[in-house]
Each structure stands twice: as C-alpha cells, then as structure tokens.
C-alpha cells in the first residue's frame, strides 16, 4: 500500500532530507532519477524544497547554511538525514543526553508542521527526530522512487540498541531473513521498521551513519542513470536476501541505496 495515511508510530522512520551546497542541482538530479517533482521553497522556509511523487511528499532538499543564513565554512558533508517519529520530542531529547547521545540542532518548531531535532546517537551516527503537527512525513512509501527502508551502520550495534531503546519505543532482534546472518532489525510493536549492521562489513574509515533505501523497479538501470548524471557507484548492483540493491552517491557526495525489494518495506 504505497500511500501513507495518518501519523507514523513513534520510533518509525518517517521523513528524510538532504543538505547540499547546490540545492537546485540536487533537486534536478533526484527528480530526473526517481521521477520526483520539486522546486526551491519560499524564503519563509529558508528555501526548503519538499519533493513530491504522484503529488505526495517524499523527501526534502535544502541548501547548506548556518542558522543565521550564512554559508558554512568549511562546508559540511552532503548527507541524507533520516528522521524517526516521536510523540514527545522534549522527553526524547532528555533521554538522548541520559543515554550518551548529543544534540546537534533543536528541538525547534517548524511553523505548524511539527517539531524537529537532529542528534547523534551514542555511537556517533546522526539522526533526526520529528514530532508531527500538521505534517506527518512521507506521504508515499514502498514503490519506485519512494523511501522503502532505513539502515543504521555503526561500529557498536549493542550500544546503539541500548541507546535507541532508551530514547524511543524501539526493540531490536536478529533478522529472520535467510542469508541475513548478523543483520539486526529495529522493531515497533513487533514489526520491523529499520535495520542495523556492523561497520566491520564496510570499507575501513566509513563513519557511523543512517542510510536511506529508495525502492526502484530496475536497480541496474537506475545505477547507470545515476552515473551518467554525475553520481558515483559505491557498491555495484548485487543480489541479496531482501532483493537486488546498489549503493550510490549523488554528484555532491550524498550516499543512498536503491533496491528492487522482495522484503523489507518501509512501515506505514
């Protein structure tokens, strides 16, 4: 069921956005790659672009800038930020500090849309928190060009499990998918909502991070199109337990995965 109706359960990934030096170039890249529609937003939102798919919000893209509107120097790395839903962001922020995390931004009101914050967990991975007001988050999931999964890559999965369960109603369990030995699921109410894997499986030097997965119909054609548009191929298309996937980076360095999935899917 691709359309998402109603609020996300606390702990569930509900939104993602990208901060980039060249906002228009990023909008053009992702709109061409996934069939999104998007344009630079109005000044009162700092130009924040809410990209849509079939008329439903799917992701945000914003220009990298300081809170006072100046250009950062040095420029921060281009990364996708995953946001986890919460119904009590202020309580969650206290829990972040108590559990060994730190606050990068917020919490702050975003007009009447909701309240947001960006934190680092106790293992150093950055993630957002979103308490919905009039805006729940992604309005379409689990189809071509839409968010389908989110995955934490960390050097200490046990510490991460402890952190997230202290901040949000998240539990962890070993994935039951054949061929996914060592993969860990985050669960809300017994249902898998995100994944976690050890950084040891990745090249040395990769920092802890959350990686978004976008559903696609044809991984190989998408990876070819991304490279033609100036993107990079980080992990070429391969078959795995949940489907066929590849890991890519946009021309400004933002990493993301694409998957033609049999399972898992982004929870509604």
Order of alpha helices (4+ residues) and beta strands (2+ residues): beta-alpha-beta-beta-beta-alpha-beta-beta-beta-beta-alpha-beta-beta-beta-beta-alpha-beta-beta-beta
